[in-house]
């Protein structure tokens, strides 16, 4: 069962408030990347239904999701590929299989896709109406699946839930506004607010809805069967709820993480160096990341299996440091409070972070000092050099390391 699967939307027309002001934007990368980077999928763990057998050609994927005993991948052409258990038709993507910008797996046997027209498509197990998207089916910017319920995030910052509501997991949170991310657990739901706090509702038998204090500084949230994970802007993970098999036992060192996902009773964390850490239940080897554990750009967890999206270069991956200044990813993107800019440094005597608005105006300029060779991370909080909060929109991040060394990437600020 896949729980808490949610994928942000990074293609044209998703963030309507931004794009209506900036129609020149064409595409943003999936899986938290500054640019659309295609990749191949690596899968491991329980494979009784073939959920780890990625269909050929295993190339051109930009996002991944794990269902109960099935897996899903979003292609760069906007189509969805699904494989594994298909008892309820959860792998039968609705026609036309095109124009999708996000994908999510439901916990028992349903799947969800967000189309570029901002509508949600759902298929598979529907005993509780979890595939019946309420009207009006428009204006969505993110989608998530719980065990037997579904969630959608609207462009106005509100959350809509449908399906099994035994524990109130589909009830609208109050106030239902200001959300920037959503995730579905077993029988609970979670929303990330633009101020960096998390709101949780639904079943709370194990404290999975009791967000630890301080409830601030979060940039991502995921719901497991009866536990929850939050990723902080400093790259650390916070976990709460049931911990019977170590699913809430935090990694050491608990730092440098850029993404998390959860399955039934196991968790996955993506490190800024491109490696994946698995935590919790490991009966099927779902926490044993295959070697070489490097070059990953996204993670997803199913009930007892795991998925990693591997950066696709067209040549054999070289884990050695690159001898150029290069931005690897910006996470989250879009962001509301703090963006983590992960980049590769060739070793610089001095470096500068510059931020430009879409008119080309320099709005932030910060000296970073000397940077050693290897993977580095710098943060930007969406403010100007003087500390003034900047308006929503698209900005260009530029790292400068001398007269002939620079790297740029785009990021969306959406408060």
C-alpha positions as CSV (number, residue, x, y, z in Angstrom):
1,X,0.0,0.0,0.0
2,X,1.4,3.4,-1.0
3,X,0.7,6.1,1.5
4,X,1.5,9.7,1.4
5,X,2.4,9.9,-2.2
6,X,2.4,13.4,-3.5
7,X,4.2,15.0,-6.4
8,X,4.5,18.7,-7.0
9,X,3.6,20.0,-10.4
10,X,6.3,21.6,-12.4
11,X,4.9,22.1,-15.9
12,X,3.2,24.9,-17.8
13,X,-0.1,26.2,-16.5
14,X,0.1,24.5,-13.1
15,X,0.9,27.5,-10.9
16,X,-1.7,29.7,-12.5
17,X,-1.2,32.8,-10.3
18,X,2.5,32.9,-11.3
19,X,2.1,31.9,-14.9
20,X,-0.7,34.4,-15.6
21,X,1.8,37.1,-14.8
22,X,4.7,35.4,-16.5
23,X,3.4,33.6,-19.6
24,X,7.0,33.3,-21.0
25,X,7.7,30.3,-18.6
26,X,7.6,27.1,-20.6
27,X,8.5,24.3,-18.2
28,X,9.9,23.5,-14.8
29,X,11.5,20.3,-13.8
30,X,9.7,17.5,-11.9
31,X,10.8,15.9,-8.6
32,X,12.1,19.2,-7.2
33,X,14.7,19.9,-9.9
34,X,15.4,23.3,-11.4
35,X,15.2,21.9,-14.9
36,X,13.3,19.0,-16.3
37,X,15.7,16.1,-16.0
38,X,14.7,12.8,-17.4
39,X,15.9,9.6,-15.8
40,X,15.7,5.8,-15.4
41,X,14.0,4.0,-12.5
42,X,15.6,1.7,-10.0
43,X,13.3,-0.5,-7.9
44,X,13.9,-2.9,-5.1
45,X,12.0,-4.8,-2.3
46,X,8.9,-6.9,-2.6
47,X,8.3,-8.0,-6.2
48,X,5.6,-10.6,-6.0
49,X,3.5,-8.7,-8.5
50,X,6.3,-7.4,-10.7
51,X,6.1,-4.0,-9.1
52,X,9.9,-3.7,-9.3
53,X,10.1,-4.8,-13.0
54,X,10.3,-1.4,-14.7
55,X,8.9,-1.7,-18.2
56,X,11.2,-1.1,-21.2
57,X,12.3,1.4,-22.3
58,X,13.4,2.5,-18.8
59,X,14.2,6.0,-19.9
60,X,12.6,9.5,-20.0
61,X,11.0,9.4,-16.6
62,X,10.6,12.7,-14.7
63,X,8.6,11.6,-11.7
64,X,7.8,8.4,-9.8
65,X,5.2,7.1,-7.3
66,X,4.6,3.9,-5.4
67,X,1.2,2.3,-5.0
68,X,0.2,-0.6,-2.7
69,X,1.7,-3.3,-4.9
70,X,2.1,-1.3,-8.1
71,X,4.4,1.4,-9.4
72,X,3.9,4.5,-11.5
73,X,6.2,6.7,-13.6
74,X,5.6,9.9,-15.4
75,X,7.3,10.4,-18.7
76,X,8.7,13.6,-20.1
77,X,6.1,13.4,-22.9
78,X,3.3,13.7,-20.3
79,X,2.3,10.0,-20.4
80,X,2.1,7.7,-17.3
81,X,3.5,4.1,-17.2
82,X,2.1,1.8,-14.5
83,X,3.1,-1.8,-13.6
84,X,2.7,-4.4,-10.9
85,X,-0.6,-5.6,-9.4
86,X,-3.5,-4.7,-11.6
87,X,-6.4,-6.5,-9.8
88,X,-8.5,-3.3,-9.7
89,X,-7.2,-1.8,-12.9
90,X,-4.9,0.5,-11.1
91,X,-2.3,0.1,-13.9
92,X,-4.8,0.9,-16.7
93,X,-4.2,4.6,-17.3
94,X,-7.2,6.3,-18.7
95,X,-7.3,7.5,-22.3
96,X,-5.9,9.8,-23.5
97,X,-2.6,8.9,-21.7
98,X,-1.1,12.3,-22.4
99,X,-0.8,15.7,-20.8
100,X,-0.1,14.5,-17.3
101,X,2.1,16.7,-15.0
102,X,2.0,14.7,-11.8
103,X,1.3,11.2,-10.6
104,X,0.4,9.6,-7.2
105,X,-0.3,6.1,-6.0
106,X,-3.2,5.1,-3.6
107,X,-2.6,2.9,-0.7
108,X,-4.6,-0.2,-1.5
109,X,-5.1,-0.2,-5.3
110,X,-5.9,3.1,-6.9
111,X,-3.9,5.6,-8.9
112,X,-4.1,9.4,-9.6
113,X,-2.8,11.7,-12.2
114,X,-2.9,15.5,-12.5
115,X,-3.4,16.8,-16.0
116,X,-2.0,20.0,-17.4
117,X,-5.6,21.4,-17.6
118,X,-5.5,21.3,-13.7
119,X,-8.0,18.4,-13.5
120,X,-7.4,15.1,-11.7
121,X,-7.9,11.7,-13.2
122,X,-8.2,8.6,-10.9
123,X,-8.6,4.9,-11.7
124,X,-8.4,1.5,-9.9
125,X,-10.0,0.5,-6.6
126,X,-13.1,2.6,-5.9
127,X,-15.0,1.0,-3.1
128,X,-15.1,4.2,-1.1
129,X,-15.3,6.6,-4.1
130,X,-11.6,7.5,-3.9
131,X,-11.6,7.7,-7.7
132,X,-14.6,9.9,-7.9
133,X,-13.1,13.4,-8.0
134,X,-15.6,16.0,-6.7
135,X,-16.9,18.7,-9.0
136,X,-15.6,21.1,-10.0
137,X,-12.7,19.0,-11.1
138,X,-10.4,22.0,-12.0
139,X,-7.9,24.3,-10.5
140,X,-5.8,21.6,-8.9
141,X,-2.0,22.0,-8.5
142,X,-1.1,18.8,-6.6
143,X,-2.5,15.4,-5.9
144,X,-2.0,12.7,-3.2
145,X,-3.3,9.2,-2.4
146,X,-4.0,7.7,1.0
147,X,-5.0,4.1,1.7
148,X,-8.6,4.5,0.6
149,X,-8.9,8.2,0.2
150,X,-7.6,10.9,-2.1
151,X,-6.5,14.5,-1.7
152,X,-6.1,17.4,-4.1
153,X,-4.5,20.8,-3.5
154,X,-6.2,23.8,-5.2
155,X,-4.4,26.8,-6.7
156,X,-6.1,29.0,-4.1
157,X,-4.3,27.1,-1.3
158,X,-7.2,25.0,-0.2
159,X,-7.3,21.1,0.2
160,X,-10.1,18.9,-1.1
161,X,-10.5,15.3,0.1
162,X,-12.7,12.4,-1.1
163,X,-13.1,8.7,-0.5
164,X,-13.1,6.8,2.9
165,X,-13.8,9.3,5.7
166,X,-14.2,7.0,8.6
167,X,-11.8,9.0,10.7
168,X,-12.4,12.4,9.2
169,X,-9.4,12.2,6.9
170,X,-11.4,13.8,4.1
171,X,-12.8,16.7,6.3
172,X,-11.5,20.1,5.3
173,X,-8.9,21.5,7.7
174,X,-9.8,24.8,9.3
175,X,-8.9,27.3,8.1
176,X,-8.6,25.6,4.7
177,X,-6.3,28.1,3.2
178,X,-2.6,28.8,2.7
179,X,-1.5,25.3,1.9
180,X,1.3,24.5,-0.5
181,X,1.6,20.7,-0.3
182,X,-0.6,17.8,0.7
183,X,-0.1,14.1,1.6
184,X,-2.3,11.2,2.4
185,X,-1.5,8.6,5.1
186,X,-3.3,5.4,6.0
187,X,-6.3,7.0,7.6
188,X,-5.0,10.5,8.2
189,X,-4.1,13.5,6.0
190,X,-1.4,16.2,6.2
191,X,-1.0,19.6,4.7
192,X,2.0,21.9,4.6
193,X,1.3,25.6,5.1
194,X,3.1,28.5,3.4
195,X,4.5,29.6,6.8
196,X,6.3,26.2,7.1
197,X,3.9,24.6,9.6
198,X,2.2,21.3,9.2
199,X,-1.5,20.6,9.8
200,X,-2.7,16.9,10.3
201,X,-6.2,15.5,10.7
202,X,-7.9,12.1,10.7
203,X,-7.0,8.9,12.7
204,X,-4.6,9.7,15.5
205,X,-4.3,6.4,17.5
206,X,-0.5,6.6,17.5
207,X,-0.1,10.3,17.5
208,X,0.5,10.5,13.8
209,X,-1.4,13.8,13.7
210,X,0.5,15.3,16.6
211,X,3.2,17.4,14.9
212,X,6.2,17.9,17.2
213,X,7.2,21.3,18.4
214,X,8.5,23.6,17.0
215,X,6.0,23.2,14.2
216,X,7.9,25.5,11.8
217,X,10.5,25.5,9.1
218,X,9.1,22.5,7.2
219,X,9.5,22.2,3.4
220,X,7.9,18.8,2.8
221,X,5.5,16.4,4.5
222,X,4.6,12.7,4.0
223,X,2.1,10.4,5.6
224,X,2.8,6.7,6.3
225,X,0.2,4.1,7.4
226,X,0.1,5.4,11.0
227,X,3.1,7.7,11.2
228,X,4.3,10.9,9.5
229,X,7.5,12.5,8.3
230,X,8.4,16.2,7.8
231,X,11.5,17.6,6.1
232,X,12.9,20.8,7.6
233,X,14.5,23.6,5.6
234,X,17.9,22.8,7.3
235,X,17.8,19.3,5.6
236,X,16.8,17.4,8.8
237,X,13.9,15.0,9.1
238,X,11.3,15.0,11.9
239,X,9.1,11.8,12.4
240,X,6.2,11.1,14.7
241,X,3.5,8.4,15.2
242,X,4.0,4.7,15.4
243,X,7.5,3.4,15.6
244,X,7.2,-0.4,16.0
245,X,9.8,-1.3,13.4
246,X,12.0,1.8,13.4
247,X,10.1,3.8,10.8
248,X,10.4,6.9,13.0
249,X,14.0,6.3,14.0
250,X,15.9,9.1,12.4
251,X,19.1,8.5,10.4
252,X,22.5,9.6,11.7
253,X,23.6,12.2,10.8
254,X,20.2,13.7,10.4
255,X,21.2,16.4,7.9
256,X,21.6,17.1,4.2
257,X,18.3,15.6,3.0
258,X,16.4,17.0,0.1
259,X,13.3,14.7,-0.1
260,X,11.5,12.0,1.8
261,X,8.8,9.4,1.1
262,X,7.0,6.7,3.0
263,X,5.5,3.3,2.4
264,X,3.6,1.1,4.8
265,X,6.2,0.9,7.5
266,X,9.4,2.0,5.8
267,X,10.8,5.4,4.9
268,X,13.1,6.7,2.3
269,X,15.3,9.8,2.4
270,X,17.2,11.4,-0.5
271,X,20.5,12.9,0.4
272,X,21.9,16.0,-1.3
273,X,24.8,13.8,-2.5
274,X,22.4,11.7,-4.6
275,X,22.3,8.7,-2.3
276,X,19.2,7.2,-0.7
277,X,18.8,6.1,3.0
278,X,16.1,3.5,3.9
279,X,14.6,3.3,7.4
280,X,12.2,1.0,9.2
281,X,10.6,-2.3,8.1
282,X,13.0,-4.3,5.9
283,X,11.5,-7.8,5.6
284,X,11.6,-7.6,1.8
285,X,14.8,-5.6,1.5
286,X,12.9,-2.4,0.7
287,X,15.4,-0.5,2.7
288,X,18.5,-2.0,1.0
289,X,19.3,0.4,-1.8
290,X,21.0,-1.3,-4.7
291,X,24.6,-0.4,-5.5
292,X,25.8,2.0,-6.7
293,X,23.8,4.2,-4.3
294,X,24.4,7.4,-6.1
295,X,23.1,9.7,-8.8
296,X,19.4,9.7,-7.6
297,X,17.2,12.7,-8.0
298,X,13.9,11.4,-6.5
299,X,12.5,8.7,-4.2
300,X,9.1,6.9,-3.9
301,X,7.9,4.2,-1.6
302,X,5.2,1.6,-2.1
303,X,3.8,-0.8,0.6
304,X,6.9,-3.0,0.7
305,X,8.9,-1.8,-2.3
306,X,11.0,1.3,-3.1
307,X,11.7,3.3,-6.2
308,X,14.5,5.7,-7.1
309,X,14.7,8.0,-10.1
310,X,18.2,8.0,-11.4
311,X,19.6,10.9,-13.4
312,X,19.8,10.1,-17.0
313,X,23.0,11.3,-18.7
314,X,23.1,9.1,-21.7
315,X,26.5,7.8,-20.5
316,X,27.6,5.7,-17.6
317,X,27.1,7.7,-14.4
318,X,30.4,9.0,-13.0
319,X,30.2,9.5,-9.2
320,X,33.4,11.5,-9.0
321,X,33.2,15.3,-8.5
322,X,32.7,17.3,-11.6
323,X,35.3,19.8,-12.4
324,X,32.7,22.5,-13.2
325,X,30.4,24.7,-11.2
326,X,26.9,23.2,-11.7
327,X,23.5,23.5,-10.0
328,X,22.1,20.0,-9.4
329,X,18.7,20.9,-7.9
330,X,16.6,23.4,-6.2
331,X,14.2,22.0,-3.5
332,X,11.4,22.6,-3.1
333,X,10.5,24.3,-6.4
334,X,8.2,26.2,-6.2
335,X,9.0,27.2,-2.6
336,X,7.2,29.4,-0.1
337,X,9.8,30.1,2.6
338,X,13.3,28.7,1.9
339,X,14.8,27.1,-1.2
340,X,17.8,24.8,-0.9
341,X,20.2,25.2,-3.9
342,X,22.3,22.1,-4.2
343,X,25.3,22.5,-6.5
344,X,28.6,21.0,-7.4
345,X,31.7,23.0,-6.6
346,X,35.0,22.4,-8.4
347,X,36.8,24.1,-5.5
348,X,36.5,27.9,-5.4
349,X,38.6,30.6,-3.7
350,X,35.5,32.7,-3.6
351,X,31.9,32.5,-4.7
352,X,28.8,34.7,-4.9
353,X,25.0,33.9,-5.0
354,X,23.0,36.2,-7.2
355,X,19.3,36.3,-7.7
356,X,17.6,38.1,-10.6
357,X,13.9,38.8,-11.3
358,X,12.5,38.1,-14.8
359,X,13.2,41.7,-15.9
360,X,16.9,41.1,-15.3
361,X,17.2,43.2,-12.1
362,X,19.6,42.0,-9.5
363,X,17.5,41.6,-6.3
364,X,19.9,39.7,-4.0
365,X,23.6,39.4,-3.9
366,X,25.5,37.4,-1.2
367,X,29.1,36.5,-0.8
368,X,29.6,32.8,0.0
369,X,33.3,32.9,0.6
370,X,35.6,30.0,-0.3
371,X,33.9,26.7,-1.3
372,X,35.7,23.3,-1.2
373,X,35.4,20.8,-3.9
374,X,32.2,18.6,-3.9
375,X,28.5,18.8,-3.2
376,X,27.4,22.1,-1.5
377,X,24.1,23.6,-0.5
378,X,23.2,27.2,-0.1
379,X,19.8,28.6,1.0
380,X,17.6,31.5,-0.3
381,X,14.6,32.7,1.7
382,X,12.9,34.7,-1.0
383,X,14.1,38.1,0.2
384,X,16.1,40.9,-1.3
385,X,19.6,41.8,-0.2
386,X,18.1,44.3,2.2
387,X,15.8,41.6,3.8
388,X,12.6,42.7,2.0
389,X,10.2,39.9,1.1
390,X,10.0,39.6,-2.6
391,X,6.8,39.2,-4.7
392,X,5.6,35.9,-6.1
393,X,7.2,35.0,-9.4
394,X,10.0,33.4,-11.2
395,X,13.6,34.2,-10.3
396,X,16.9,33.2,-11.7
397,X,19.5,31.8,-9.3
398,X,23.1,32.4,-10.4
399,X,26.2,31.1,-8.7
400,X,29.4,32.9,-9.7
401,X,32.8,31.4,-8.9
402,X,35.2,33.7,-10.7
403,X,35.2,35.5,-14.0
404,X,34.7,32.3,-16.1
405,X,32.8,30.1,-13.7
406,X,29.0,30.4,-13.2
407,X,25.8,28.3,-13.1
408,X,22.1,29.4,-13.4
409,X,18.7,27.8,-12.7
410,X,15.1,29.1,-12.4
411,X,13.0,28.9,-9.2
412,X,9.4,29.9,-8.5
413,X,8.5,31.8,-5.3
414,X,4.9,31.1,-4.4
415,X,3.9,32.3,-0.9
